[in-house]
Amino acid sequence: MPIWLETTIIILTVLTMLIGLFGLIIPIFPGNVVMWLAALVYGLVFGFGTLGGIVFAILTVLMLIAAAADNVLMGAKAREKGADWGSIILALIAGVIGTIIFPPIGGLIAAPLVLCWMERQRLGDADEAKVVVKALLTGWGLAFIVRFGIGVIMLALWGIWAFFG
């Protein structure tokens, strides 16, 4: 492969990974999946080798953890403050539907509103419902930190693979 093509592919991979990493700022953007796909394409083009195979396996596990972080942390924080599982599940479904209908912020609006409404109905207390919603949003913030941290690790691991593999 000509050096100019190799360099171009590496630059495009780095740019895609950076777009994935900083795209995590947008709530629904699957940045960790984008980073994983960039690593997959890199491996398919240049070959995986031993180091690449190990790194790619680790990247796959990290991507799956990052993908689950939102729902797990948001639900766990809301549940910690007493939210009903049914309310949490409906809020998460509303978040997905809201994101599909009104991207990129529809889900961020729909999930807390549905959770607040459900908990208000269940508890009969608006203040208690607000406490649960605040916990849900705290979980979302923690999930962002986790996903961004995993993204940094994914970028570093790919760099080790690309430059030392």
Secondary structure, 3 states (H helix, E strand, C coil): CCHHHHHHHHHHHHHHHHHHHHHCCCCCCCHHHHHHHHHHHHHHHHCCHHHHHHHHHHHHHHHHHHHHHHHHHHHHHHHHCCCCHHHHHHHHHHHHHHHHHCCCCHHHHHHHHHHHHHHHHHHCCHHHHHHHHHHHHHHHHHHHHHHHHHHHHHHHHHHHHHHHC
